Amino acid sequence: MPSTTTEAWFAVAQIGVLLVLLAAVHLPLGAYMARVFTSPRHLRVESVAYRAVRVDPDAEQTWRGYLLSLLGFSMASLLFLYALGRLQAHLPLNLGFTGLDPAGAWNTAVSFVTNTNWQWYSGESAAGHLLQMLGLAVQNFVSGAAGIAVAIALVRGFSRSLTDGRVGNFWSDLVRANVRILLPIAFLAAILLVAGGVIQNFLPHEAITTVAGGSQDVLGGPVASQEAIKQLGTNGGGFFNANSAHPFENPNGWTNLLAIFLTLMIPFSLPRTFGLMVGDRRQGWAILGAMGALFLASVALLTWSELAGSGAAPHAAGAAMEGKETRFGLGASSLFAATTTLTSTGAVNSTHDSLTAPGGGLAMFNMMLGEISPGGVGSGLYGMLVVAIVTVFLSGLMVGRTPEYLGKKIGQKEITLVALYVLTMPLLVLVGTGVSVVTGAGLAGPLNTGPHGLSEVLYAFTSAANNNGSAFGGLTSGTPYYNTLLGLAMLIGRFVPIALVLALAGRFASQPAVPASAGTLPTHKPLFVGLVGAVAVVVVGLTFVPALSLGPVVESLS
């Protein structure tokens, strides 16, 4: 076991390498995505897709039309995935597995359509290869692309004026995000993962006799192709129950770092896309600065909490290694945990239930931020832009001016939409947790009692409402109660904020551009970056500190 000092330096080195990689792709990838969504040309394969669904990709949609298209597509995806799960026993490549029960199929369909990838089941014992490929992997692509599309629609709202609420074409944005961004990068990533030892085959799970005379199942499946988009699309649903702690999904240190890089590359590049599309690159740098500052602070604090190893057991063992893979160690496990809870990924290479009490609390706090630093593909950008609007509004109130952001006035209707966006997730988390800790069906889920038992339930609803998908493993969530309630939290937590963001985009696109004046708040300077970060933290603190105090904080002090 390496010393704590060695682990600390190893963690710093990994973070340094990661930052260099992200810096290397930020400018080219961000600029490329801006060209993807502003180019008037359609690729031939894209035209085939448009003809197949009988849509005109050049027809501009109002925000309502854009929303209805997104909801209709998502509903069709949900019904298809539900049917696939229920009928699995009658489909090829099912590996002999039965169909999912109604509540389980509902939860799984909602989970993957909403980019949450919450998994109440073990993939290797419940999902055949066809369900994994045709159902889950496909939704990993299209749900991620839908998030990017919504972010681009909001950016167009800022960049357009007097367009009668027209924010683009959902079908064009969805197809382009898949064909030009997600598919090519995922293809290259899958090749790298196979080279690193991740399996990619169609073999069934096979029982063999070990050298010691015991029996062991050798698992097979198209893992690398799903692993690539699982990370790139900030999805998080693992092919196996152990997720990225399984050696067939994440064999070694460099595949672990690659997985983290894939998770962050699009969310951290989208601010560049935003700056280019609104015609002011400095605005993109400001949003990136706020995201980056919160990200680095969280990684540092979570790594420190795990290296410090508060508690009797970590001190006796010399490190807080319970639930962590020795091939990764504390530093890589902490970086992975911070990354996947700051995004909407939810993949894990260690057991979050075994994080130290401060570490588990930080993982929850990351999600409670609304996953904006940098957040999921698309959802992180539009979430951070909402926080920026709140910051501008509060600053405007303090100086007695009508708030403006990027030349668009923030009036009563705009701030009402923003307020509803900010309140949706906390309402789902706190109400869901409160109901679950006072009902018999809810109390049957946590493995532990006391503060940690509350943390298990609080973490589950925080994860579901933020479309993250990770969990404290002590919670038995594969019950009709939790499958149904968490499914509702995922569904509302995904589509209500999207509807509010698109409505906001429509209102901005309908406004005339207001020229900047001497009294306009500069939103590209370090002061504004600091204000955005402070507003994000204060909003979470005022909302969730009481709940966190009863869970991770009490556990840390006990």
C-alpha positions in Angstrom: 0.0 0.0 0.0 1.6 3.3 -1.0 2.0 6.0 1.7 -0.4 8.8 1.9 2.2 11.2 0.6 2.8 9.0 -2.4 -0.9 8.8 -3.1 -1.2 12.5 -2.8 1.5 13.2 -5.4 0.0 10.5 -7.7 -3.3 12.2 -7.4 -1.8 15.6 -8.3 0.0 14.1 -11.3 -3.2 12.5 -12.6 -5.1 15.8 -12.3 -2.2 17.6 -14.1 -2.3 15.1 -17.0 -6.1 15.4 -17.2 -6.0 19.2 -17.3 -3.4 19.1 -20.1 -5.6 16.7 -22.2 -8.7 18.8 -21.6 -6.8 22.0 -22.5 -5.6 20.3 -25.7 -9.1 19.5 -27.0 -10.9 22.6 -25.7 -10.3 25.0 -28.6 -10.6 22.5 -31.5 -13.5 20.5 -30.2 -15.4 23.6 -29.0 -14.9 25.3 -32.4 -15.8 22.1 -34.3 -19.1 21.8 -32.4 -19.9 25.5 -33.2 -19.4 24.7 -36.9 -21.6 21.6 -36.6 -24.6 23.5 -35.4 -24.2 26.6 -37.6 -23.4 24.8 -40.9 -26.2 25.0 -43.5 -25.0 21.7 -45.2 -26.4 18.3 -44.4 -24.4 15.1 -44.8 -25.8 12.4 -47.0 -26.4 10.0 -44.1 -28.2 12.8 -42.2 -30.5 13.4 -45.2 -31.4 9.7 -45.1 -32.4 10.0 -41.5 -34.5 13.0 -42.1 -36.4 11.3 -45.0 -36.9 8.2 -42.8 -38.8 10.2 -40.1 -40.3 12.6 -42.7 -39.0 15.9 -41.2 -37.6 19.0 -42.9 -34.3 19.8 -41.1 -34.3 23.4 -42.4 -37.7 24.3 -40.9 -37.1 26.5 -37.9 -39.2 25.6 -34.8 -40.5 27.8 -32.1 -39.5 26.7 -28.6 -42.9 24.9 -28.2 -42.4 23.0 -31.4 -38.9 22.1 -30.4 -40.1 20.9 -27.0 -42.9 18.8 -28.5 -40.5 17.2 -30.9 -38.1 16.3 -28.0 -40.9 15.0 -25.8 -42.4 13.0 -28.6 -39.1 11.4 -29.5 -38.3 10.7 -25.8 -41.7 9.1 -25.2 -41.3 6.9 -28.3 -37.9 5.9 -27.0 -39.3 5.2 -23.5 -42.0 2.9 -24.9 -39.6 1.1 -27.2 -37.1 0.4 -24.4 -39.9 -0.6 -22.0 -41.1 -3.1 -24.5 -37.6 -4.4 -25.2 -37.1 -5.0 -21.5 -40.4 -6.8 -21.0 -40.1 -9.0 -24.1 -36.4 -9.8 -23.6 -37.1 -13.6 -23.1 -38.5 -13.8 -26.6 -35.7 -11.9 -28.4 -32.3 -13.2 -29.7 -29.1 -12.8 -27.7 -31.0 -12.8 -24.4 -28.5 -15.2 -22.8 -31.4 -17.1 -21.3 -32.6 -14.1 -19.2 -36.3 -13.5 -18.6 -38.0 -10.2 -19.3 -37.8 -7.4 -16.7 -40.8 -7.0 -14.3 -43.2 -4.1 -15.1 -41.8 -1.7 -12.4 -38.2 -2.7 -13.3 -38.8 -2.2 -17.0 -40.4 1.2 -16.3 -37.5 2.3 -14.1 -34.9 1.1 -16.7 -36.6 2.8 -19.6 -37.0 6.1 -17.8 -33.5 5.9 -16.5 -31.8 5.5 -19.9 -34.1 7.9 -21.8 -33.4 10.6 -19.2 -29.6 10.1 -19.4 -29.6 9.0 -15.8 -28.7 5.3 -16.2 -29.8 4.4 -12.7 -29.5 0.6 -12.5 -31.5 -1.4 -9.9 -30.3 -4.7 -11.5 -27.0 -6.4 -12.2 -26.3 -6.2 -15.9 -24.5 -9.6 -16.1 -27.5 -11.4 -14.6 -30.5 -9.5 -16.0 -29.7 -7.9 -19.4 -28.9 -9.9 -22.6 -26.6 -8.6 -25.3 -29.5 -7.3 -27.5 -31.0 -5.3 -24.7 -27.6 -3.9 -23.9 -26.9 -2.9 -27.5 -30.2 -2.0 -29.1 -31.8 -0.6 -26.0 -29.3 0.8 -23.5 -26.4 1.8 -25.8 -28.6 3.4 -28.3 -30.3 5.5 -25.6 -26.8 6.5 -24.4 -26.3 8.2 -27.7 -29.6 9.8 -28.3 -30.2 11.0 -24.7 -26.8 12.7 -24.7 -27.5 14.2 -28.1 -30.8 15.5 -26.8 -29.1 17.3 -23.9 -26.6 18.9 -26.4 -29.5 20.0 -28.6 -31.3 21.8 -25.7 -28.1 23.6 -24.8 -27.6 24.8 -28.4 -31.2 26.0 -28.5 -30.6 28.2 -25.5 -27.4 29.5 -27.0 -29.4 30.4 -30.1 -31.9 32.2 -27.9 -29.0 34.5 -26.8 -27.6 35.0 -30.3 -30.8 35.7 -32.1 -33.2 38.7 -32.0 -36.8 39.2 -33.0 -37.2 35.6 -34.4 -40.7 35.0 -32.9 -39.3 32.4 -30.5 -37.6 30.2 -33.1 -34.6 28.4 -31.7 -33.6 25.9 -34.4 -34.8 22.4 -35.5 -34.7 19.6 -32.9 -34.3 16.8 -35.5 -31.4 18.5 -37.2 -29.7 19.2 -33.8 -30.3 15.6 -32.6 -29.0 14.0 -35.8 -25.9 16.2 -36.0 -25.0 15.7 -32.4 -25.0 12.0 -33.0 -23.5 11.7 -36.5 -20.9 14.4 -36.3 -19.9 14.4 -32.6 -20.8 11.4 -30.5 -20.5 8.5 -33.0 -17.0 9.4 -34.3 -15.5 10.1 -30.9 -17.1 7.0 -29.4 -15.8 4.9 -32.3 -12.2 6.0 -31.7 -12.6 5.7 -27.9 -13.9 2.1 -28.2 -10.8 1.1 -30.2 -8.6 2.6 -27.5 -10.5 0.8 -24.8 -10.1 -2.5 -26.7 -6.4 -1.9 -27.0 -6.4 -1.3 -23.2 -8.0 -4.6 -22.5 -11.8 -3.9 -22.4 -13.6 -6.9 -23.9 -15.7 -6.6 -27.1 -17.4 -9.8 -28.3 -20.8 -11.6 -28.4 -19.8 -14.6 -26.3 -22.3 -15.8 -23.6 -21.4 -16.0 -20.0 -19.6 -19.3 -19.6 -19.0 -21.3 -16.4 -15.4 -22.7 -16.1 -13.5 -24.7 -13.5 -10.7 -22.8 -11.9 -7.3 -24.2 -11.0 -8.5 -24.5 -7.4 -11.4 -26.7 -8.5 -14.1 -24.1 -8.0 -16.6 -22.7 -10.5 -16.4 -19.3 -12.0 -18.4 -17.5 -14.7 -16.3 -15.9 -17.5 -18.3 -12.9 -18.8 -18.6 -11.8 -22.4 -20.3 -9.1 -24.3 -19.9 -6.0 -26.5 -18.5 -3.9 -23.6 -16.0 -1.5 -25.2 -18.6 0.0 -27.6 -21.0 0.7 -24.7 -18.2 1.8 -22.3 -17.1 4.5 -24.7 -20.5 6.2 -25.0 -21.3 5.5 -21.4 -18.5 7.9 -20.5 -18.6 10.3 -23.5 -22.4 10.9 -23.3 -22.2 11.3 -19.5 -24.5 8.4 -19.1 -22.9 6.0 -16.6 -24.8 2.8 -16.8 -22.3 -0.1 -16.6 -22.4 -3.3 -18.6 -21.6 -5.1 -15.4 -22.9 -4.5 -11.9 -19.5 -3.4 -10.7 -19.5 -0.7 -13.4 -16.1 0.8 -13.9 -14.6 -1.1 -11.0 -14.9 -4.3 -13.2 -11.7 -5.2 -14.9 -13.5 -6.0 -18.2 -14.9 -2.4 -18.3 -11.9 -0.6 -16.8 -8.7 -2.8 -16.7 -6.0 -0.5 -15.6 -4.9 3.0 -14.7 -4.7 4.5 -18.2 -8.1 3.2 -19.2 -9.4 4.8 -16.0 -7.9 8.2 -16.9 -9.3 7.8 -20.5 -12.7 7.2 -19.0 -12.5 10.4 -16.9 -11.2 12.4 -20.0 -14.1 11.1 -22.1 -16.5 12.2 -19.5 -15.2 15.7 -19.3 -14.2 16.5 -22.8 -17.5 17.6 -24.3 -18.9 19.5 -21.2 -15.7 21.4 -20.8 -15.5 22.2 -24.5 -19.1 23.4 -24.9 -18.4 26.8 -23.3 -16.1 27.5 -26.3 -19.0 26.6 -28.6 -21.2 29.0 -26.6 -18.7 31.9 -26.9 -18.3 31.4 -30.6 -22.0 31.2 -31.3 -22.9 34.3 -29.3 -20.1 36.2 -30.9 -18.0 36.9 -27.8 -15.4 34.3 -26.9 -14.8 36.0 -23.6 -18.2 34.9 -22.4 -17.2 31.3 -23.1 -14.0 31.7 -21.1 -16.1 33.1 -18.2 -18.4 30.1 -18.1 -15.4 27.8 -18.4 -13.7 29.6 -15.5 -16.7 29.1 -13.2 -17.0 25.5 -14.2 -13.3 24.8 -13.7 -13.0 26.6 -10.4 -15.9 24.5 -8.9 -14.5 21.3 -10.4 -11.0 21.8 -9.0 -12.3 22.7 -5.6 -14.5 19.6 -5.4 -11.7 17.3 -6.7 -9.3 18.7 -4.1 -11.7 18.5 -1.2 -12.9 15.0 -2.0 -9.3 13.7 -2.6 -8.3 15.2 0.7 -11.2 13.7 2.6 -10.3 10.2 1.3 -6.6 10.6 1.9 -7.3 11.9 5.5 -9.4 8.8 6.1 -11.4 10.1 9.1 -12.7 7.2 11.2 -11.3 4.4 13.3 -11.2 1.8 10.5 -9.2 3.9 8.0 -6.7 5.0 10.7 -6.2 1.3 11.7 -5.8 0.2 8.1 -3.6 3.1 7.1 -6.0 4.4 4.4 -9.7 4.6 3.5 -9.5 1.7 1.0 -12.8 0.0 1.8 -14.8 -0.3 -1.4 -11.9 0.9 -3.6 -9.9 -1.0 -6.2 -6.2 -1.4 -5.3 -5.2 -1.1 -9.0 -6.5 2.5 -8.9 -5.9 3.6 -5.3 -7.3 6.5 -3.4 -6.3 9.3 -5.8 -7.8 7.8 -9.0 -10.9 6.7 -7.1 -11.4 10.2 -5.7 -10.9 11.9 -9.1 -13.3 9.4 -10.7 -16.0 10.0 -8.0 -15.7 13.8 -8.2 -15.9 13.7 -12.0 -18.9 11.5 -12.2 -20.9 13.3 -9.6 -20.0 16.8 -11.0 -21.3 15.5 -14.3 -24.5 13.6 -14.9 -22.5 10.4 -15.5 -23.0 8.2 -12.4 -20.4 5.7 -13.4 -18.3 4.4 -10.4 -14.9 2.8 -10.0 -15.4 2.5 -6.3 -18.3 2.0 -3.9 -19.6 5.5 -3.0 -21.3 4.0 0.0 -17.8 3.3 1.4 -16.5 6.8 0.9 -15.6 8.5 4.1 -18.5 10.6 5.6 -17.1 13.9 4.3 -16.3 12.3 0.9 -19.9 10.9 0.6 -21.3 14.3 1.6 -19.1 16.0 -1.1 -20.3 13.6 -3.7 -23.9 14.5 -2.8 -23.1 18.2 -2.7 -21.6 17.9 -6.2 -24.9 16.6 -7.6 -26.9 19.2 -5.5 -25.1 21.9 -7.4 -27.2 20.9 -10.3 -24.2 19.2 -11.9 -23.0 22.4 -13.6 -19.3 22.0 -13.1 -19.1 21.0 -15.9 -22.3 18.9 -15.8 -23.6 16.5 -18.4 -23.3 16.9 -22.1 -25.5 19.9 -22.8 -27.2 19.9 -19.5 -24.1 21.3 -17.8 -23.9 24.3 -20.1 -27.6 25.2 -19.9 -27.5 24.7 -16.1 -24.5 27.0 -15.7 -26.1 29.6 -17.9 -29.2 29.6 -15.7 -26.9 30.2 -12.7 -25.3 33.1 -14.6 -28.7 34.6 -15.2 -29.5 34.4 -11.5 -26.2 36.1 -10.8 -26.9 38.9 -13.3 -30.4 39.3 -11.8 -29.2 39.6 -8.2 -26.4 42.0 -9.3 -29.0 44.1 -11.1 -31.2 44.3 -8.1 -28.3 45.6 -6.0 -27.6 48.5 -8.3 -31.2 49.3 -9.2 -31.0 48.4 -13.0 -33.0 46.1 -15.2 -30.7 43.0 -15.4 -29.3 42.2 -18.8 -27.2 39.2 -20.0 -25.7 39.1 -23.4 -27.9 41.9 -24.6 -31.2 40.3 -23.4 -33.3 41.8 -20.6 -34.2 39.6 -17.7 -37.7 40.6 -16.7 -40.4 39.1 -14.6 -41.3 36.3 -16.9 -37.7 35.3 -17.6 -36.8 35.2 -13.9 -40.0 33.2 -13.1 -38.8 30.5 -15.5 -35.4 30.6 -13.9 -36.8 30.4 -10.4 -39.0 27.4 -11.4 -35.9 25.7 -12.9 -33.9 26.3 -9.7 -36.7 24.9 -7.5 -37.6 21.8 -9.4 -34.7 19.6 -8.4 -34.6 20.5 -4.7 -38.4 19.8 -4.5 -38.0 16.4 -6.0 -35.0 15.5 -3.7 -36.4 16.7 -0.4 -40.0 15.6 -0.9 -38.9 12.1 -2.2 -36.5 11.7 0.7 -39.0 12.9 3.3 -41.7 10.6 2.1 -39.3 7.6 2.0 -38.1 8.0 5.6 -41.6 8.0 7.0 -43.2 5.2 5.1 -42.7 1.5 5.6 -41.9 0.8 1.9 -39.3 3.6 2.0 -37.7 2.5 5.3 -37.4 -1.1 4.0 -34.7 0.1 1.5 -31.7 1.4 3.5 -29.3 -1.2 4.8 -28.1 1.1 7.6 -30.0 3.1 10.3 -29.3 6.5 11.7 -27.4 9.2 9.7 -25.9 6.8 7.1 -29.3 5.3 6.4 -30.7 8.8 5.7 -27.7 9.5 3.5 -28.5 6.4 1.4 -32.0 7.6 0.7 -31.0 11.2 0.2 -28.2 10.2 -2.2 -30.7 8.1 -4.2 -33.2 10.9 -4.8 -30.4 13.5 -5.4 -28.9 11.1 -8.0 -32.3 10.5 -9.6 -33.5 14.1 -9.7 -30.2 15.3 -11.2 -30.1 12.4 -13.8 -26.8 11.1 -12.4 -27.4 7.4 -11.7 -24.8 6.6 -9.1 -25.9 5.3 -5.7 -25.0 4.4 -2.2 -25.0 0.7 -2.6 -26.6 0.0 0.8 -30.0 1.0 -0.5 -32.1 -1.8 -1.8 -33.8 0.1 -4.7 -35.0 -2.8 -6.8 -38.5 -2.7 -5.2 -41.8 -1.5 -6.8 -41.7 1.5 -4.4 -38.3 2.8 -5.3 -38.5 1.8 -8.9 -41.7 3.8 -9.3 -40.8 6.8 -7.2 -37.2 7.2 -8.5 -38.5 6.8 -12.0 -40.9 9.7 -11.5 -38.0 11.8 -10.0 -35.8 11.0 -13.1 -38.6 11.8 -15.5 -39.6 15.1 -13.9 -36.0 16.1 -13.1 -35.1 15.8 -16.7 -38.0 17.1 -18.7 -39.4 19.9 -16.5 -36.0 21.8 -16.5 -35.7 21.2 -20.3 -39.1 22.7 -20.9 -38.2 25.7 -18.8 -34.9 26.2 -20.6 -36.5 26.0 -24.0 -39.2 28.5 -22.9 -36.4 30.8 -21.7 -34.6 30.4 -25.1 -37.8 31.3 -26.9 -38.3 34.5 -24.9 -34.7 35.6 -25.4 -34.9 34.8 -29.2 -38.0 37.0 -29.4 -36.4 40.0 -27.8 -34.4 42.7 -29.5 -30.7 43.0 -28.7 -30.0 45.6 -26.1 -26.7 47.4 -26.7 -24.3 47.4 -23.7 -24.0 50.7 -21.8 -21.9 52.1 -19.1 -24.1 50.5 -16.5 -24.1 47.0 -18.0 -22.5 44.4 -15.7 -19.4 43.0 -17.4 -20.0 39.2 -17.6 -16.6 38.3 -18.9 -14.4 39.3 -16.1 -13.0 37.4 -13.1 -15.4 39.2 -10.7 -18.4 37.8 -12.5 -16.8 34.3 -12.5 -16.4 34.5 -8.8 -20.0 35.7 -8.3 -21.4 32.8 -10.4 -19.5 30.3 -8.3 -20.6 31.9 -5.1 -24.2 32.0 -6.2 -24.2 28.3 -7.1 -22.7 27.4 -3.7 -25.0 29.7 -1.7 -28.2 28.4 -3.4 -27.2 24.8 -2.6 -26.2 25.7 0.9 -29.5 27.4 1.7 -31.5 24.6 0.2 -29.7 21.4 1.3 -27.6 22.2 4.4 -30.3 21.1 6.8 -30.7 17.7 5.1 -26.9 17.3 4.8 -26.5 18.2 8.5 -28.7 15.2 9.5 -26.8 12.8 7.3 -23.1 13.2 6.3 -22.4 16.0 8.7 -23.7 14.1 11.8 -21.9 11.0 10.6 -18.6 12.9 10.2 -18.9 14.3 13.7 -19.8 11.0 15.4 
